[in-house]
């Protein structure tokens, strides 16, 4: 977790569906783990997260981020 300036973190935050969100890949980078592994752990421990912790982007939303 080197060089974690507020500006760098702010650049990873997007507004989607009126909510401030971070992509799973950016969050995994912050924790220095593979995205796949992070998502596996979230799914295995989903009861530890609030109901609105994550959602799947639509194809259109994903294209707009690219």
Order of alpha helices (4+ residues) and beta strands (2+ residues): alpha-beta-beta-alpha-alpha-alpha
